[in-house]
Amino acid sequence: MGLEAALPVDGFMTTQLRRVIGWARRNSLWPMPFATACCGIELMATACSRFDLARFGAEVMRFSPRQSDLLIVAGRISAKMMPVLQHTYAQMPEPKWVISMGACASTGGVFDTYAVVQGCDQFIPVDVYIPGCPPRPEQLIEGVMAIQRLIDEQGLPPPGGKRKPFGIVLQPNFAPRPQPVGLTVS
Amino acid sequence: MSEATKPTLDHPNFAVLKALFPMRKFKATEFRGESTLIVEPTDLHDVLAACKNDAKLNYNFLSDVVGIDYLNYPTPMPGRFAVVYIIESFSREDRFYVKTFLNPSIPTDGIVDDPALHIRSACDLWAGAEWPEREVFDMFGIRFDGHPDLRRILTWEEFPGHPLRKDYPVRGRGERESYRMVDRTTA
């Protein structure tokens, strides 16, 4: 994309290998759609002809996490679904990036209930949050472009910190709180 | 109930079932053309079996099994919980509701097996009752005797509550927060 324009006539250019690899990565993101709610519909629209995510090199939606490097969490994640999402994330090969698409994936949204995780970033590292309920395809494209800017600036995702390996939550390890008293439903 | 909203109990099933079970106590109601038969919990399975097997009734399809919690319901009801079997007859194109009321004998804030919240499963009549009965068990803690596989279906196995009970707080009792939190700086 635009590389030919930067090439001099005799076909040589000097750059860093890191930038060449980053250039290849940013223009061939393979998203893993983890679509659990209405955000998934916008995700499908984004990949279709009207918005055409292929313009940004991210058209190859892979339904196997082992072939993907961009996880798009689109929709609310219930507590029972969280281990599945973590397994999906853990199966993706490095380097990998994560987009939290929409209010529900980022914060739980309006589903402030007993079963819904209030933000998937409590359990997997998230690079880009996309606001909206659901976000329009333009916003998702902006999110993918934000991932591309991240790759441009940082290359590989930075190790350590938010990127340190974490344990997989397989079973909820809960300690029930005391029952609230005085609750009436009117 | 005023005279104007008094139900018209003219569904032909009522006469058939009354003739089949002359000694049982039934109640009935009707709303916008949908008729409901209210039975005692102990009579439920017999009535459902008759609805399925009697030639005149012939309800060959179980549409759904639902639970209801009538806590703080504006109208006084015969019991705290209700279980409704929605059955359909394809040959007669008719839908019918069989309902039973249950009253808990212990506080409803836990998941302890309450002997008063037991009814007999309809899985031997309609195999399709298996999952909806599991859902009623999961959400309300009503146990179905004779069910082949009575496990939770929507929440996870160790979930410490029955969330559709009206005295269950909507944000839960800490189940969603009490997953082991992963601290990325120390994990």
Interface residues (C-beta under 8 A of the other chain):
Chain A: A79 K80 M82 D112 T113 Y114 A115 V116 V117 Q118 Q122 F123 P125 G161 K162 R163 K164 P165 F166 G167 V169 Q171 P172 N173 F174 A175 P176 R177 P178 Q179 P180 L183 T184 V185 S186
Chain B: L71 N72 D109 L154 T155 W156 E158 F159 P160 G161 P163 K166 D167 Y168 P169 V170 R171 G172 R173 G174 E175 R176 S178 Y179 R180 M181 V182 R184 T185 A187
